[in-house]
Each structure stands twice: as C-alpha cells, then as structure tokens.
Amino acid sequence: MLNLDLLEPIYSGISIRAYSIDGRLVAEEDLRELASGSHILELSTHDILPAGLYTIVIEGINEEELIRRVVVLP
C-alpha cells in the first residue's frame, strides 16, 4: 500500500509505477482523478513484493515526476 496526501484535487489523472532495484517494473496503477486529502492506494502487482528497495515514480501531480525510494520490510 502507498499513502498519498494531496493538497489539491487531481483531475487529469496520475500514473504510479514501482520499480525494483534492478529497474524492472513490478507494479503500476493509473488513476483518472483523485480528490484532495489523504489516500491509501494499493498498487497492482502480480505477487506480494519481497523485502527490498523500490523506486516509486508518480506522474501527473505536478509538472515534474515525483520520484521516491521506499523500503519494503519482511
């Protein structure tokens, strides 16, 4: 799950992608719109993600990509 806090609503859609440390796309979600406020999102994955370091890329919140590193614990 991914927690996302928005100050303003998103009407144009956002794209969320998760990549493993070796660059493989392991999860993705495309959303049409989100209201302002706090959201808990579940990314579509084929399996439960193993423990490790992942890169999350979010497009559509502002003019630039938002890139964050996250750690999944066992």
C-alpha positions as CSV (number, residue, x, y, z in Angstrom):
1,M,0.0,0.0,0.0
2,L,1.0,3.5,-0.7
3,N,-0.1,6.6,1.3
4,L,-0.6,9.7,-0.7
5,D,-1.6,13.2,0.7
6,L,-2.9,15.7,-1.9
7,L,-3.3,19.4,-1.2
8,E,-5.4,19.9,-4.3
9,P,-7.6,17.5,-6.3
10,I,-6.2,15.9,-9.4
11,Y,-8.5,15.9,-12.5
12,S,-6.1,14.9,-15.3
13,G,-5.1,11.5,-13.9
14,I,-2.0,10.2,-12.3
15,S,0.3,7.3,-13.1
16,I,2.1,5.4,-10.3
17,R,4.9,3.0,-11.1
18,A,7.1,0.9,-8.8
19,Y,10.5,-0.4,-10.0
20,S,12.7,-3.0,-8.4
21,I,16.4,-2.1,-7.6
22,D,17.4,-3.7,-11.0
23,G,15.0,-1.5,-12.9
24,R,12.1,-4.0,-13.5
25,L,8.6,-2.6,-13.4
26,V,6.9,-4.6,-10.6
27,A,3.7,-2.6,-10.0
28,E,1.6,0.1,-11.7
29,E,-1.6,1.9,-11.3
30,D,-3.3,4.6,-13.5
31,L,-5.9,6.7,-11.8
32,R,-8.3,9.1,-13.6
33,E,-8.8,11.6,-10.8
34,L,-8.4,12.0,-7.0
35,A,-10.0,14.4,-4.6
36,S,-7.8,16.4,-2.3
37,G,-6.9,14.8,1.0
38,S,-5.3,11.6,2.2
39,H,-5.4,8.4,0.1
40,I,-4.2,4.9,0.6
41,L,-3.5,3.2,-2.7
42,E,-2.9,-0.4,-3.5
43,L,-0.6,-0.9,-6.5
44,S,-1.4,-3.7,-8.9
45,T,1.2,-6.4,-8.5
46,H,1.4,-9.9,-9.8
47,D,2.8,-11.1,-6.4
48,I,3.5,-9.8,-3.0
49,L,6.6,-7.7,-3.3
50,P,9.6,-9.2,-1.5
51,A,11.5,-7.2,1.0
52,G,13.8,-4.8,-0.7
53,L,14.4,-1.3,-2.0
54,Y,12.0,0.1,-4.7
55,T,11.7,3.3,-6.7
56,I,8.2,4.8,-6.9
57,V,7.6,7.2,-9.8
58,I,4.4,9.3,-9.8
59,E,3.4,11.4,-12.8
60,G,0.6,13.9,-13.0
61,I,0.7,15.6,-9.6
62,N,2.7,18.5,-10.9
63,E,4.7,19.3,-14.0
64,E,7.6,17.0,-12.9
65,E,7.8,13.4,-12.0
66,L,7.8,12.7,-8.3
67,I,10.4,10.0,-7.5
68,R,10.8,8.4,-4.1
69,R,12.7,5.4,-2.8
70,V,10.8,3.1,-0.4
71,V,11.8,0.1,1.6
72,V,9.6,-3.0,1.9
73,L,10.2,-4.8,5.1
74,P,9.6,-8.5,5.6
